[in-house]
Amino acid sequence: MVHIGTVVMGATDVSRAAAFWKAALTYTEREPGTDDWVVLVPVEGPGVGVGLGRSTSPVQEVPRVHLDLYSDEQEAEVERLMGLGAERVAWELYPPDPDFVVLADPEGNRFCVIDTTHGG
C-alpha cells in the first residue's frame, strides 16, 4: 500500500516560495533546505509535505496538478494569503456558483482556496 507523502512544486526562487508556503500552511522545513530544494512539513501533527524544487520551466496557466486548501472562512483565508504575497488569478473556467477561488503563489503556481461551507 502507498500514500502521498509530498507534493512537489517548481520554483525559480526556492527560498521565496518556502517562506510563502511556511506562512500559508504553518509548515516548517523538514531539514535545512538549499537554494535548489526543500521539503516543508506541518509544524504540528501529520500531514502531506510540500516539496519545492528549483525549476526554470514556465508556470502552467491551467496546471494539471495544483493544491486545494480547505477553509470554512474562505474570504478571510484569501485575504490572509494575499497579504503573504499570493495574487488572484483571472480564471475564466469558474463554474456557476463556484466553491473555490484561484490564487497564485509568489512563484505563479496556481492553487485554490475551497469554501467548505459552500452549498451546505
C-alpha positions in Angstrom: 0.0 0.0 0.0 1.2 3.5 -0.7 0.2 7.0 0.4 1.0 10.6 -0.7 4.0 11.9 1.3 5.0 15.0 -0.5 3.5 17.1 -3.3 6.4 18.8 -5.2 6.2 22.2 -7.0 8.7 24.1 -9.0 10.1 27.5 -8.1 12.6 29.8 -9.6 13.3 31.1 -6.1 13.1 28.2 -3.6 13.7 30.4 -0.6 10.9 32.9 -1.5 8.5 30.0 -2.3 9.3 28.3 1.0 8.8 31.5 3.0 5.3 31.9 1.5 4.2 28.2 2.0 5.6 28.1 5.5 3.5 31.1 6.5 0.5 30.0 4.4 0.3 26.5 5.8 2.0 26.8 9.2 4.7 24.4 7.9 8.4 24.2 8.7 11.5 22.8 6.9 11.8 19.0 7.5 15.6 19.6 7.4 17.6 22.6 6.3 16.9 23.4 2.7 19.2 24.5 -0.1 18.9 27.0 -2.9 17.6 24.1 -5.1 15.4 22.0 -2.8 13.4 22.0 0.4 10.6 19.8 1.9 8.1 21.5 4.2 6.0 19.6 6.7 3.4 20.6 9.3 4.7 22.3 12.4 2.3 20.1 14.4 0.8 16.7 13.6 0.8 14.6 10.5 0.1 15.9 7.0 1.3 15.9 3.4 4.6 17.5 2.8 5.2 20.2 0.2 8.5 19.9 -1.7 9.9 22.9 -3.6 12.5 22.3 -6.2 14.3 24.8 -8.4 12.7 24.9 -11.9 13.2 27.1 -14.9 10.1 25.8 -16.7 7.3 28.3 -17.1 4.2 28.2 -14.9 1.2 26.5 -16.4 -1.7 28.8 -16.7 -4.1 25.8 -16.3 -2.0 23.4 -14.3 -2.5 19.7 -14.5 -1.8 19.4 -10.7 -2.5 22.0 -8.1 -3.1 22.4 -4.3 -6.6 22.8 -2.9 -6.6 24.5 0.5 -9.8 23.9 2.5 -11.3 26.6 4.8 -14.6 27.3 6.4 -13.6 31.0 6.3 -12.7 31.3 2.6 -12.8 35.1 2.3 -10.6 35.6 5.3 -8.1 33.0 4.1 -7.9 34.5 0.7 -7.2 37.9 2.2 -4.6 36.4 4.5 -2.8 34.6 1.7 -2.9 37.7 -0.5 -1.2 39.5 2.4 1.5 36.9 2.3 2.1 37.5 -1.4 -0.5 35.5 -3.3 -2.4 37.1 -6.1 -5.8 36.5 -7.5 -5.9 34.8 -10.9 -8.3 35.9 -13.6 -9.8 32.4 -14.0 -12.1 32.1 -17.0 -13.0 28.5 -16.1 -15.1 29.2 -13.0 -18.4 27.3 -13.0 -21.6 29.0 -12.0 -21.6 29.5 -8.2 -18.1 28.2 -7.5 -16.9 27.0 -4.1 -13.3 27.9 -4.9 -11.1 30.9 -5.5 -8.0 30.6 -7.7 -4.8 32.2 -6.4 -1.2 32.1 -7.4 1.8 31.9 -5.0 4.7 34.4 -5.4 6.2 32.0 -8.0 3.0 32.0 -10.1 1.9 28.4 -9.1 -1.9 28.2 -9.1 -3.8 26.9 -6.1 -7.4 27.0 -4.9 -9.0 28.0 -1.6 -12.1 25.9 -1.2 -15.1 27.1 0.8 -16.0 24.1 2.9 -19.3 25.7 3.9 -20.5 26.2 0.4 -23.8 24.6 -0.5 -24.3 23.1 2.8 
